[in-house]
Structure formats: C-alpha cells, structure tokens
Amino acid sequence: EVAPSIPSVDLSPFFAEKGVIVGAAPTPDQIECGKVIDAACREHGFLHATGFGLSKELSEQVFNASKDLFQSTDKDSLRPWHASHNMGYIPDRTESHNPSRPPEMKEAFNVQFPPAHTNDFRGTPATFANAAQELQSVIRLASKRYAVACALALGLPIDMFKKTLRDFDLCTLKYLHYPPCRLEDTGIETDKPIRIGEHTDFGAFTFLLLGENGADGLQIKPVAMGAVGGDAGGEQDGWLDVDVPPSGAIINTGALMARWTNDEWRATAHRVIVPSVEAASRHRYSIACFVDPDSTAMVTVHDKFVTADKPCLYKPISGLAFLKMKLAEVENPKKSVI
C-alpha cells in the first residue's frame, strides 16, 4: 500500500499559558490545532504529534534505558507481569491482541503511575526507574493538555476530559521491544509476520513514542465503528502503512473516546507487521502511553452527540467498569459483553 499521510499536529499552542489553558477564549493557533485533531479523529483517529513537552534528551534517555532493560537484563530478575496489577515484565510471544493469531513477536515491561500504584523496579537498569518517572511527568501534563485540545476540537466544555485525569490510576506506560525475527515467521494466512495483532486500544487515547526505527511496520485499517476487521485470515486487504518521522509521537483515539463521543470519533484498528527482510533483522523499540480516565470517573455521552437521527448508543459507565468490560471481551472474544 502507498503510505497514507496521517496528519501532523504541533501541540505547542496548548503548552503556552494562553487561551483556553488560562480560561480565556482560544487563540487562533489553538483553534487551528483543534480543527486538525477533529478532522483526523473523525476519519481514522491517528495523528503524528510534536510539541507536547518531550525533549530530545529525555527521549534518548528513556529509549536507552529501554534498550538496556531488554538487551542487558537478566529477565528472571524482573517482576513478572500479572493481570491483577498490570505491572512488570511480559516475555516474548506470550500476548495476543487477536486471539485468532499466534503469540506476538514482542516483549514488554509495564509501568503504572504513582501515587496510585507503587512500581517494583527490581532487576531493571540503574537509569530505568528515574527515566520512567521523568517520562510519566511529561505524559501527565501532555495528557491533560491534549484532553483540553480534544474538548476544544469537539466544542465541549473545556474541562470535560481533563477533569477525569486526576489520579492516573488506570494509565500505563508499556515499554515494547520487537526482537529480530525470521521473515518466514508468518501469522495464519498472512503474507507478512505479525508483531502485534489487529486491535483497537481500550482507553481515551494513546501516545505512542517512537524509537530510532519510527513506526516501521505499523498499519491502520479505517473501518466503521473501529471494528477489528474479522477473524485472522481475512485481514490482508484494506491495511494502510503509517509512515512518519522517527520522532515525536503517534496519538490515536481509543474505544472509550469513541464511546464518549457516541462514535463521532473513531477508534481505528491497527497492527504491526514485519514489512521486509531488512526490518526483520532489526530491533524495534517503542513506548505506548495508554491514557484512561480515572477508575471512578464517569464516561457519559454528551448531549451534543445525541440527535433524533442518532440516539445515544451507550449508557454511562465508570472508567474501571469500562476497562473490565474490554478485558472480558479479550478473554471471551466470541461472547457479547454488555
């Protein structure tokens, strides 16, 4: 496929103490930024973002720490991941976003946000914990400012999304490492290996921080209502390659934001493939910052999105109840969860 030109947006207008950030009318730059966000989120929900407060120095620091973690650490010394706490190390080929596919060719390390959670950094490199905590500070502010930008883009009360991000108790940093692999390690009935299977993210939005190989292999499949696209084996058509600079972040909307907007905004299916022999020979790193509203925050469709022609599709639900519902759908993919 020809690589789509996903929109790029400079979020710096929302990091200046001006306009909506200080309770005043939006600045022209904030309005224009909001228009770009709204158009992208109605079409497919993917943006390439810069200007959100992550310095080049800190980016290099966190990715160097990530490389040290995955390449130089005794993995048995790390805290193992468990669903009950969603923290720690996840070995290669133990997760499957699409249960119809083989286990995915990646390993990961999950970090939660304090003070709601206390991370166990046992066995990690000396620089890892401090780098993770500095990154969390950046993501806290970036998430709140992007939440304000989303509210402006949708013409909603400016604090509608931001007010649900106080505790960050459901937010996660997921450090990802895709080791070199054989190109012939294909998934079921696909022409390319699958590093992460087809899925939509659960939460409000995700900041995907890009390492030196950028978004190599990332594909999106814009579909109605953000559906995953069917069972494995029927996934070959309709996928578009994402080609962006190896800097900044990709921001994509999740299923919860689609629900919040009564499906005005999209949660688009995406996956990671191995596109070439060259890509198969390389290590690939990224860090996904999953932003979910607080566990007690209520997610209710705003009246703006309800009309005579489009009734409200979703009942109010708490952040925690929604997350549990989505996890249940993953565990029982053929079972309908209300």
C-alpha positions in Angstrom: 0.0 0.0 0.0 1.1 3.6 -0.5 1.8 5.1 2.9 -1.1 7.4 4.0 -0.2 10.9 5.0 -1.6 10.9 8.5 -2.0 14.5 9.7 0.8 16.1 11.7 0.0 18.5 14.5 2.1 20.7 16.7 0.5 20.8 20.1 2.7 23.6 21.5 -0.2 26.1 21.4 -1.7 24.1 24.3 1.5 24.3 26.3 1.7 28.1 26.3 -0.1 29.7 29.2 -2.6 31.4 26.9 -6.2 31.0 25.6 -8.2 28.0 26.9 -5.3 27.0 29.2 -5.9 30.0 31.3 -9.7 30.1 31.0 -9.8 32.7 28.2 -11.0 32.4 24.6 -9.0 30.1 22.4 -6.1 31.5 20.5 -6.1 31.3 16.7 -3.4 28.6 16.9 -5.4 26.6 19.4 -8.4 26.7 17.1 -6.5 25.6 14.1 -4.9 22.8 16.1 -8.3 21.7 17.2 -9.6 21.5 13.7 -6.7 19.2 12.6 -7.4 16.9 15.6 -11.1 16.8 14.9 -10.7 16.0 11.2 -8.3 13.2 11.9 -10.3 11.7 14.7 -13.4 11.6 12.5 -11.6 9.9 9.7 -9.3 7.4 11.4 -8.1 8.7 14.8 -4.4 8.8 14.1 -2.1 11.9 14.3 1.6 12.5 14.3 2.3 14.9 17.2 5.1 17.2 18.2 5.4 20.0 20.7 4.0 18.1 23.6 6.9 18.6 26.1 9.1 15.6 25.4 12.7 16.8 24.9 15.1 15.1 22.6 17.4 14.5 25.6 14.7 12.7 27.7 13.5 10.7 24.7 17.1 9.5 24.2 17.3 8.7 27.9 14.2 6.6 28.1 14.9 4.7 24.9 18.5 4.0 26.0 17.1 2.7 29.3 14.6 0.6 27.4 17.4 -0.9 25.3 19.4 -1.7 28.4 16.3 -3.3 30.0 15.6 -5.7 27.1 19.1 -6.4 25.9 21.2 -6.5 29.1 19.0 -7.5 31.9 18.5 -11.0 33.4 14.8 -11.3 32.7 14.3 -13.7 35.6 15.3 -10.9 38.0 12.4 -8.7 36.8 9.0 -8.6 38.4 6.7 -10.8 36.3 3.6 -9.2 34.9 0.2 -10.2 36.2 -3.3 -9.0 35.3 -4.1 -8.2 38.9 -1.5 -5.4 39.0 -0.7 -4.8 35.3 3.0 -4.1 36.1 6.2 -5.8 35.3 7.8 -7.9 32.6 5.9 -9.7 29.8 8.1 -12.3 27.9 8.3 -12.6 24.1 5.4 -14.5 22.5 3.1 -14.6 25.4 0.5 -11.9 24.4 -2.1 -12.0 21.6 -4.2 -8.9 20.9 -6.0 -11.0 18.2 -6.7 -14.4 19.8 -7.0 -16.0 16.4 -3.3 -15.4 15.7 -0.2 -17.0 17.2 1.5 -15.3 20.2 3.1 -11.9 19.2 6.8 -11.4 18.5 7.5 -8.8 21.2 8.4 -8.5 24.8 7.2 -5.7 27.1 7.5 -4.0 30.5 4.6 -2.2 32.1 4.9 0.7 34.4 2.0 2.3 36.4 1.6 5.8 37.6 2.3 6.7 41.3 1.0 7.5 43.8 -2.0 5.3 42.9 0.5 2.5 42.3 3.9 1.5 43.6 6.1 0.1 40.8 8.6 -2.7 41.5 11.7 -1.9 39.5 13.8 -4.8 40.8 16.3 -6.0 38.3 15.9 -3.0 36.0 19.0 -1.0 34.9 20.2 1.8 37.2 18.8 4.5 34.9 15.4 2.9 34.2 13.3 4.0 37.2 14.3 7.7 37.1 13.8 7.8 33.3 10.4 6.2 33.6 9.4 8.7 36.3 10.5 11.7 34.3 8.6 10.4 31.3 5.5 10.0 33.5 5.7 13.6 34.5 5.8 14.6 30.8 2.9 12.3 29.9 0.7 13.6 32.8 0.9 17.2 31.5 0.7 16.2 27.9 -2.4 14.1 28.5 -4.2 16.9 30.3 -3.3 19.4 27.7 -4.3 17.1 24.8 -7.6 16.4 26.7 -8.2 20.2 26.6 -7.4 20.2 22.9 -9.9 17.4 22.3 -12.6 19.2 24.2 -12.0 22.4 22.1 -11.9 20.4 18.9 -15.3 18.9 19.7 -16.9 22.1 21.0 -17.4 20.7 24.5 -16.8 22.2 28.0 -13.0 22.6 28.1 -12.5 20.5 31.3 -14.8 17.6 30.2 -12.0 15.2 29.6 -9.2 16.8 31.7 -11.3 16.5 34.9 -11.2 12.7 34.6 -7.4 12.7 34.7 -6.6 13.4 38.3 -5.3 10.1 39.7 -4.0 8.4 36.5 -4.7 5.1 38.3 -5.7 3.3 35.1 -2.9 4.8 32.9 0.1 2.7 31.8 3.5 3.1 30.2 4.2 0.0 28.1 7.8 -0.4 27.0 7.9 -2.5 23.9 10.8 -4.4 22.2 10.4 -6.3 18.9 13.4 -8.6 18.6 14.8 -9.6 15.2 12.8 -12.4 13.6 12.7 -14.6 10.6 10.6 -13.1 7.7 9.0 -16.6 7.2 7.6 -16.5 10.8 4.2 -15.6 9.3 0.9 -15.5 11.0 -2.1 -17.5 9.9 -2.8 -17.0 6.2 -1.0 -13.7 6.1 1.8 -12.6 3.7 3.8 -10.9 6.4 4.7 -11.8 10.0 2.6 -10.1 12.7 4.4 -8.5 15.6 1.2 -7.2 17.2 -2.2 -8.5 16.0 -5.2 -6.4 14.9 -6.7 -4.5 17.8 -8.1 -1.1 18.9 -6.9 0.5 22.1 -9.2 0.5 25.1 -8.9 3.9 26.6 -9.3 7.5 25.7 -6.1 8.0 23.7 -2.6 6.6 23.4 0.7 8.4 23.0 3.0 6.0 21.0 6.6 7.3 21.4 8.8 6.3 18.5 12.3 4.9 18.7 15.0 5.2 16.0 13.1 2.9 13.6 10.0 5.0 13.8 6.7 3.4 13.1 8.3 0.7 10.9 5.6 -1.9 10.2 2.6 0.0 11.8 -0.6 -0.3 9.8 -4.0 1.1 10.3 -7.4 -0.1 8.9 -10.0 2.6 9.0 -13.4 0.9 9.4 -16.8 1.8 10.7 -17.1 1.9 14.5 -13.4 0.8 14.9 -14.1 -2.9 14.4 -11.1 -5.1 14.4 -11.9 -6.4 11.0 -12.8 -10.1 11.5 -11.0 -13.3 12.2 -7.4 -13.9 11.3 -7.1 -15.0 7.7 -9.4 -12.2 6.4 -7.1 -9.4 7.3 -5.0 -9.0 4.1 -7.0 -6.2 2.5 -7.5 -2.6 3.4 -4.5 -2.0 5.6 -2.5 1.2 5.1 1.1 1.7 6.1 1.9 4.6 8.5 5.0 6.5 7.5 6.1 9.2 9.9 9.4 10.7 11.1 11.2 8.8 13.9 10.5 11.5 16.4 7.6 12.9 18.3 4.6 10.5 18.9 1.7 9.0 17.2 -1.6 9.8 19.1 -4.6 7.6 18.4 -8.1 7.6 19.8 -9.2 4.5 21.8 -12.6 2.8 22.2 -13.5 4.8 25.2 -13.2 8.1 23.4 -15.3 6.7 20.6 -17.9 5.8 23.2 -17.7 9.2 24.8 -18.4 10.9 21.5 -21.2 8.5 20.6 -18.9 7.2 17.8 -18.4 10.7 16.3 -14.6 10.0 16.7 -13.1 6.7 15.6 -11.0 4.1 17.4 -9.2 2.6 14.4 -7.9 -1.0 14.2 -4.1 -1.2 13.9 -1.3 -3.8 13.9 2.4 -4.1 13.5 3.8 -6.3 10.7 7.4 -7.1 9.6 7.4 -5.4 6.2 10.8 -6.5 4.8 13.9 -8.7 5.4 15.7 -5.6 6.5 13.1 -4.8 9.1 13.1 -8.4 10.3 16.8 -8.1 11.0 16.4 -5.0 13.2 15.5 -4.4 16.8 12.4 -2.2 17.1 11.5 -0.2 20.2 8.5 2.0 21.1 6.7 3.1 24.3 2.9 3.1 24.4 1.4 5.5 26.9 -2.2 4.4 27.4 -4.3 7.2 28.8 -7.6 6.1 30.5 -9.9 8.2 32.7 -9.6 7.6 36.4 -11.3 4.5 37.8 -14.1 6.4 39.5 -14.7 8.9 36.6 -17.9 8.6 34.8 -17.9 8.4 31.0 -21.3 9.8 29.7 -22.2 10.7 26.1 -22.6 14.4 25.9 -26.0 15.7 24.7 -24.2 17.4 21.8 -23.8 14.0 20.2 -27.4 12.9 20.6 -30.0 13.8 18.0 -33.3 12.5 16.7 -31.4 10.8 13.9 -28.7 9.5 16.2 -29.8 8.3 19.6 -27.4 7.7 22.5 -25.7 4.4 21.8 -24.0 4.0 25.2 -25.0 4.0 28.9 -22.9 5.9 31.4 -20.0 3.8 32.7 -17.1 4.3 35.0 -13.5 4.2 33.8 -12.9 1.0 35.8 -16.1 -0.8 34.7 -15.3 0.0 31.0 -11.7 -1.4 31.3 -13.0 -4.6 33.0 -15.6 -4.9 30.2 -13.0 -4.6 27.5 -10.7 -7.1 29.2 -13.6 -9.5 29.4 -14.1 -9.2 25.7 -10.5 -10.0 25.1 -10.7 -13.1 27.3 -14.0 -14.2 25.7 -13.8 -12.8 22.1 -16.9 -14.6 20.8 -19.0 -13.6 23.8 -21.0 -10.5 23.7 -20.4 -8.3 26.7 -23.0 -5.6 27.5 
